[in-house]
Amino acid sequence: MPRYKYAAAAAIAAAVLSGCTTPEQFESAPVEVATRSGAVTCQLYTTQLTSWDRSISRPDSMSVQAADAVCRKEGRDRQQMQD
């Protein structure tokens, strides 16, 4: 089979498989985390996958990246509490 057909088949397989699982299937209830800048509301997912954790509300003085980092840290902290 030519190389481009392998690439096309792999792309189709990835698209099909990625459609089977969505982050929404693993969402927790929103969690509020207190920071020096104010409260950050986080959307956490499974304890096995903290890279999806993100902020859904943050103080105006905080960047999205900083708020997301707070949420990923909260996810890791909860993960360690379960271990």
N, CA, C and O of each residue as an XYZ file, in Angstrom:
332
protein
N       0.854     -1.170      0.000
C       0.000      0.000      0.000
C       0.903      1.237      0.000
O       1.852      1.295      0.782
N       0.635      2.219     -0.849
C       1.456      3.428     -0.886
C       1.404      4.178      0.448
O       0.442      4.064      1.209
N       2.448      4.933      0.705
C       2.595      5.644      1.974
C       1.429      6.591      2.244
O       0.971      6.690      3.382
N       0.940      7.290      1.218
C      -0.148      8.238      1.438
C      -1.426      7.534      1.874
O      -2.235      8.119      2.594
N      -1.620      6.294      1.452
C      -2.814      5.556      1.881
C      -2.718      5.191      3.359
O      -3.724      5.208      4.070
N      -1.502      4.859      3.828
C      -1.310      4.594      5.257
C      -1.605      5.851      6.067
O      -2.269      5.798      7.102
N      -1.107      6.974      5.583
C      -1.331      8.234      6.288
C      -2.814      8.578      6.332
O      -3.317      9.021      7.365
N      -3.512      8.381      5.231
C      -4.946      8.657      5.179
C      -5.706      7.725      6.120
O      -6.607      8.158      6.839
N      -5.340      6.452      6.110
C      -5.999      5.483      6.994
C      -5.756      5.838      8.457
O      -6.669      5.739      9.277
N      -4.547      6.246      8.788
C      -4.227      6.626     10.162
C      -5.007      7.866     10.576
O      -5.496      7.941     11.703
N      -5.127      8.835      9.680
C      -5.876     10.052      9.982
C      -7.356      9.745     10.209
O      -7.969     10.291     11.126
N      -7.920      8.888      9.392
C      -9.328      8.508      9.554
C      -9.534      7.762     10.867
O     -10.502      8.015     11.583
N      -8.626      6.844     11.182
C      -8.736      6.091     12.439
C      -8.650      7.020     13.638
O      -9.408      6.874     14.597
N      -7.738      7.965     13.590
C      -7.594      8.917     14.698
C      -8.850      9.764     14.851
O      -9.293     10.012     15.973
N      -9.420     10.203     13.755
C     -10.643     11.008     13.809
C     -11.798     10.211     14.390
O     -12.563     10.727     15.205
N     -11.929      8.974     13.982
C     -13.011      8.125     14.484
C     -12.828      7.862     15.973
O     -13.776      7.985     16.748
N     -11.621      7.502     16.371
C     -11.376      7.190     17.776
C     -11.497      8.419     18.663
O     -11.981      8.314     19.790
N     -11.073      9.568     18.190
C     -11.162     10.775     19.008
C     -12.614     11.182     19.213
O     -12.927     11.844     20.203
N     -13.491     10.812     18.324
C     -14.904     11.114     18.476
C     -15.597     10.225     19.486
O     -16.711     10.532     19.911
N     -14.975      9.142     19.877
C     -15.586      8.200     20.815
C     -15.532      8.691     22.255
O     -16.414      8.367     23.050
N     -14.529      9.453     22.596
C     -14.347      9.919     23.958
C     -14.215     11.426     23.950
O     -13.386     11.984     23.230
N     -15.033     12.080     24.750
C     -14.964     13.529     24.856
C     -14.718     13.906     26.307
O     -15.091     13.158     27.210
N     -14.098     15.048     26.542
C     -13.849     15.471     27.917
C     -15.123     15.576     28.750
O     -15.099     15.321     29.954
N     -16.233     15.950     28.116
C     -17.484     16.121     28.849
C     -17.920     14.844     29.576
O     -18.622     14.915     30.585
N     -17.514     13.698     29.076
C     -17.883     12.428     29.707
C     -17.203     12.236     31.062
O     -17.627     11.395     31.855
N     -16.152     13.010     31.330
C     -15.367     12.818     32.546
C     -15.413     14.020     33.484
O     -14.669     14.053     34.465
N     -16.262     15.005     33.213
C     -16.305     16.224     34.012
C     -16.807     15.972     35.423
O     -17.698     15.154     35.655
N     -16.203     16.705     36.363
C     -16.706     16.739     37.732
C     -17.593     17.968     37.863
O     -17.716     18.765     36.933
N     -18.202     18.108     39.017
C     -18.880     19.367     39.310
C     -17.798     20.441     39.421
O     -16.681     20.134     39.836
N     -18.098     21.690     39.064
C     -17.085     22.746     39.186
C     -16.573     22.861     40.616
O     -17.318     22.680     41.580
N     -15.274     23.169     40.729
C     -14.593     23.265     42.019
C     -14.035     24.667     42.157
O     -13.427     25.182     41.219
N     -14.228     25.295     43.305
C     -13.695     26.632     43.537
C     -12.412     26.534     44.348
O     -12.369     25.863     45.380
N     -11.362     27.212     43.872
C     -10.064     27.206     44.536
C      -9.727     28.640     44.927
O      -9.746     29.537     44.084
N      -9.419     28.855     46.198
C      -9.049     30.188     46.679
C      -7.581     30.464     46.348
O      -6.715     29.628     46.605
N      -7.307     31.637     45.780
C      -5.938     32.079     45.503
C      -5.772     33.480     46.069
O      -6.747     34.097     46.498
N      -4.547     33.985     46.074
C      -4.300     35.355     46.551
C      -5.037     36.392     45.706
O      -5.424     37.447     46.208
N      -5.227     36.091     44.434
C      -5.894     37.031     43.532
C      -7.413     36.924     43.588
O      -8.117     37.796     43.077
N      -7.917     35.872     44.199
C      -9.357     35.637     44.269
C      -9.685     34.202     43.904
O      -8.795     33.382     43.682
N     -10.959     33.916     43.846
C     -11.411     32.547     43.590
C     -11.289     32.190     42.108
O     -11.612     32.986     41.226
N     -10.815     30.972     41.866
C     -10.751     30.403     40.519
C     -11.701     29.212     40.515
O     -11.594     28.328     41.365
N     -12.621     29.184     39.571
C     -13.522     28.048     39.436
C     -12.940     27.116     38.382
O     -12.647     27.527     37.260
N     -12.780     25.859     38.764
C     -12.123     24.879     37.901
C     -13.093     23.806     37.443
O     -13.996     23.395     38.172
N     -12.879     23.369     36.222
C     -13.551     22.177     35.706
C     -12.509     21.072     35.736
O     -11.569     21.073     34.942
N     -12.680     20.134     36.650
C     -11.745     19.022     36.776
C     -12.326     17.805     36.066
O     -13.539     17.683     35.898
N     -11.456     16.931     35.665
C     -11.864     15.717     34.962
C     -11.415     14.517     35.791
O     -11.431     14.602     37.019
N     -11.029     13.437     35.195
C     -10.652     12.254     35.963
C      -9.340     12.486     36.700
O      -8.537     13.332     36.308
N      -9.134     11.733     37.762
C      -7.884     11.862     38.498
C      -6.713     11.271     37.725
O      -5.558     11.548     38.047
N      -6.995     10.474     36.724
C      -5.924      9.896     35.913
C      -5.462     10.855     34.822
O      -4.382     10.670     34.261
N      -6.261     11.880     34.508
C      -5.940     12.766     33.400
C      -6.127     14.217     33.830
O      -7.175     14.812     33.581
N      -5.116     14.780     34.472
C      -5.223     16.155     34.956
C      -4.869     17.183     33.887
O      -5.051     18.380     34.110
N      -4.372     16.750     32.741
C      -4.011     17.713     31.694
C      -5.246     18.378     31.078
O      -5.115     19.425     30.444
N      -6.436     17.804     31.244
C      -7.662     18.424     30.745
C      -8.195     19.476     31.709
O      -9.008     20.309     31.307
N      -7.763     19.465     32.973
C      -8.285     20.389     33.976
C      -8.057     21.827     33.524
O      -6.982     22.176     33.035
N      -9.102     22.666     33.699
C      -9.002     24.046     33.235
C      -9.904     24.947     34.054
O     -10.812     24.492     34.750
N      -9.628     26.245     33.949
C     -10.450     27.216     34.661
C     -11.683     27.563     33.824
O     -11.627     27.618     32.596
N     -12.790     27.794     34.521
C     -13.986     28.253     33.827
C     -14.390     29.637     34.327
O     -15.275     30.274     33.757
N     -13.741     30.097     35.390
C     -13.945     31.438     35.922
C     -12.689     31.821     36.691
O     -12.084     30.986     37.364
N     -12.298     33.098     36.586
C     -11.071     33.557     37.240
C     -11.186     35.034     37.524
O     -12.006     35.720     36.914
N     -10.371     35.544     38.450
C     -10.355     36.992     38.696
C      -9.835     37.732     37.462
O      -9.017     37.196     36.714
N     -10.301     38.941     37.253
C      -9.862     39.733     36.105
C      -8.359     39.965     36.107
O      -7.751     40.118     35.047
N      -7.758     39.990     37.289
C      -6.319     40.260     37.388
C      -5.453     39.042     37.059
O      -4.228     39.155     37.031
N      -6.057     37.896     36.812
C      -5.312     36.650     36.559
C      -5.459     36.237     35.095
O      -6.548     36.304     34.526
N      -4.350     35.811     34.499
C      -4.392     35.346     33.119
C      -5.048     33.968     33.036
O      -5.122     33.240     34.026
N      -5.514     33.632     31.856
C      -6.103     32.318     31.629
C      -5.069     31.234     31.917
O      -5.390     30.215     32.529
N      -3.834     31.449     31.480
C      -2.772     30.465     31.688
C      -2.514     30.235     33.172
O      -2.336     29.096     33.603
N      -2.493     31.315     33.955
C      -2.263     31.178     35.398
C      -3.434     30.457     36.066
O      -3.230     29.605     36.930
N      -4.657     30.798     35.666
C      -5.835     30.145     36.246
C      -5.873     28.664     35.873
O      -6.207     27.820     36.705
N      -5.534     28.351     34.633
C      -5.488     26.939     34.225
C      -4.429     26.178     35.014
O      -4.628     25.014     35.362
N      -3.305     26.832     35.296
C      -2.249     26.193     36.091
C      -2.745     25.903     37.510
O      -2.425     24.858     38.077
N      -3.520     26.821     38.079
C      -4.117     26.599     39.405
C      -5.000     25.361     39.362
O      -4.971     24.541     40.279
N      -5.783     25.226     38.303
C      -6.707     24.093     38.187
C      -5.967     22.774     37.982
O      -6.342     21.755     38.563
N      -4.925     22.788     37.165
C      -4.155     21.546     36.978
C      -3.480     21.138     38.291
O      -3.402     19.951     38.608
N      -2.993     22.124     39.055
C      -2.398     21.816     40.356
C      -3.455     21.233     41.301
O      -3.180     20.277     42.027
N      -4.638     21.798     41.291
C      -5.722     21.267     42.131
C      -6.043     19.832     41.734
O      -6.264     18.985     42.600
N      -6.072     19.551     40.432
C      -6.311     18.185     39.969
C      -5.227     17.231     40.436
O      -5.521     16.117     40.870
N      -3.962     17.667     40.349
C      -2.856     16.808     40.822
C      -2.926     16.601     42.327
O      -2.676     15.497     42.811
N      -3.266     17.665     43.083
C      -3.389     17.537     44.540
C      -4.473     16.524     44.906
O      -4.284     15.709     45.809
N      -5.589     16.574     44.219
C      -6.674     15.612     44.480
C      -6.269     14.205     44.069
O      -6.665     13.227     44.704
N      -5.480     14.105     43.008
C      -4.978     12.810     42.557
C      -4.094     12.188     43.635
O      -4.212     10.997     43.926
N      -3.213     12.985     44.224
C      -2.311     12.489     45.265
C      -3.069     12.101     46.525
O      -2.661     11.178     47.230
N      -4.181     12.800     46.823
C      -4.981     12.461     47.997
C      -5.637     11.104     47.855
O      -5.887     10.425     48.851
N      -5.922     10.695     46.605
C      -6.571      9.409     46.363
C      -5.575      8.249     46.360
O      -5.956      7.100     46.582
N      -4.311      8.549     46.109
C      -3.290      7.478     46.053
C      -2.986      6.918     47.409
O      -2.156      6.017     47.533
